[in-house]
Amino acid sequence: MVIPTATATTVPRHPSADEVPVTNDQLLRRHAALACDDPDRTRLRDRIIEGNLPMASRLARRYAGRGEPYDDLTQVAALALVKAVDGFDVRRGVPFSCYAVPTILGALRRHFRDTTWAMRVPRRAQELNSRMRVATGDLTQRQGHHPTAAELADHLDVSIDDVVVALTASQAYRLPSLNEPHLGADHVETIELIGAADPGYTRVDDHLTLLPLLADLPLRERRILTMWFYRHMTQTQIATEVGLSQMHVSRLLKRSLAQLRAALPS
């Protein structure tokens, strides 16, 4: 006769609070109920953010392929997610996704609007440019040809001037490098064809050189030079104003100009 041996019974282990599956909104309510100085509040916040990062990445992926690195887009979306977690109010009774998704999408749109354009253009022109890209595809497919500015204006219910402004603004999205080879010119950079010496620099040098030389002239001769070169008065008009003859004014002008020319560095 075989006597059965006693077997040890397994006591079921109850999962800890962290192991109990909870929803995102439950975590947010638990987070909101904790005091600001409670160490569990920070731990819960990190857990909520980490749990929603996949959602932020999915939203960022919608904007991939538009000229911005995907890593940059995910970073923008992740930062917006953090702001959404910090700004969410559980007392409103709405799901977190209803608040987080518009927040993240808005941050992604602002990123394209404010940081990806090479030049700052009006927001209205940027938004119209985006609508025009969609409308151009629709009208091209429907009509079998690229739409004209008038057709785009009709379709979008805007003026032709608005369409022209938006088309012009689109050229500022990505500016070509001045060091790129110029179209139609072999091995010639664009900057070599548009650069030129600014004559204003020479005028500045002359102005700085003449200042002390003019200061050495007598006051009457400085006044005559001012009336001649800046007020564009005739010698007769100058003579009447300073109380001299026209011939005397002419001699003073010649003498002053000769003195200035002689003093200028060669």
JOBELBEL-V805833 format. One line per field, one symbol per residue. ss: DSSP state (2 for helix, 1 for strand, 0 for the rest). burial: 1 if it has 24 or more other ideal C-beta (glycine too) atoms within 12 Angstrom, else 0. A space follows every 10 residues. Layout:
# JOBELBEL-V805833
ss = ???
burial = ???
This chain:
# JOBELBEL-V805833
ss = 0000000000 0000000000 0002222222 2220000022 2222222222 2222222222 2000000002 2222222222 2222222002 2200022222 2222222222 2222000000 0022222222 2222222222 2220000022 2222220002 2222222222 0000000000 1000000012 2222000022 2222222222 2222200022 2222222220 0000222222 2200022222 2222222222 222000
burial = 0000000000 0000000000 0001101101 1100000000 0001100110 1110111011 0010000100 0011011111 1101100100 0000011011 1011101110 1110011000 1000110111 1100110010 0000001010 0110110100 0110111011 0010000000 0000000000 0000000000 0000000001 0001001000 1111101100 0000100100 0100000010 0110010001 000000
